[in-house]
């Protein structure tokens, strides 16, 4: 029973500390004989001059248009105290890493990095290669698992025909929302420049989670500007990218 407990504790420590199954680096390593690979092996008797990188055991997941933070750790052997710069390869198209060239200083145990996925980043599971380059000695490598999922999106809908409003008149219009299957956030609405003499109430309406539309009221003053206008409307979700739509408004003479 005692050995089982020790095994479980060891397993928990592996999960907490991350995976270190990459190849080591540092002055105490050498490439296999007859190869040019960077997959180094410890030199007999000099293993204390090596280091390994560690990454999260589970895949880091992010959605298109979002970002996620990850930790790249370092496990130093007894005599290794160098700075280690990090480089990334095989990063999916549309994904950026910030900072682009992070460094784990000689007294640090890890570096924080941020993966940012663009709105059009490819979906799927990817293996990003992380290389640790010390001041002296061989590089260390490890693979970082990155999963990219479809973004939670929504679109706004407005009346197809222009809403006509006479000077001194008030009219109500419906602003609808079409949600993707997984999108369930509140969406705040804002309006661009309105025609002179035209106001909207409420000024900052919100389409609540579970609702399909919001009612807004346009009021034209007696001397409101006449003509056909296009009003830009923007939907701001709690998280993620905004959506925009254009609202056609005609102000006529009373």
Phi, psi and omega in degrees: 000321179298317181295325177296317179299316179298319179296319179295320178298317180297319179297318180298321180294323178297317180295318182290321187273347179093174183272134177234044184267015177280194179262144183283166176221182180111173180299335183273023179233161176213151176286149178305144184302132176081011180236165175245013182290156175267007178283087187279158175234148179299139175281135181306123177088354181236022182297339181285356177257028184241170174211157175233150173263153176227147179227166179303142180295316180273156177298142169276133184240138173213159180258157176307135180082003181238181179220159178216147180261143178224159181244125173257114183262167177225138175245113186262136170286172191306318187257009182261116182224026184277162166288147179230119176272146183250140176229149184237137178230159180062032175287131182302149176303136180088000178247133178242157179242131179230133352293156184294327181227074181289163179222138172262107182294162188299335179262000183266159179251351180195175175224139178266131177231160180234125173265129177241126180256129176289169181297335183251017179300143182293148180272150176135189180252133186230153175248110179264127180275128178248124179246130176258117184252110180279171176297321178224147176098183184282159177282155171251149179226152175202159180253138181251125181272125183231125179248130179246126181248163180295143180288153173279116185236167176207158174230151178260148177234145181229166177305136182295321180266155179298137175276122181263132183229123178274152175306134181080005184252158176234136177222149179254139178231153180256129174254113183265167178223138174245118186257138168294164187306322185261002183267118183224027183273161166290147179231118178273138181254141173225152184242141176285200184299127177266156175301150178303127179090002179249134178235161178231140177227137352291156182294324182229073180290158179229131171268108186288159175306130180091346179268155183253349182196169174227142178263131176233150183241125176259134178234130178254130177290166181299333180247027180300148180297138181269151175134184178259131185230150174245119182254123178279133181237137183235135175256123182252108177284169176298321177222150176096188187280152176286162171236149182231154176209162179245135183249124180269127182227128176248126177255121183249162179289139182286000000 
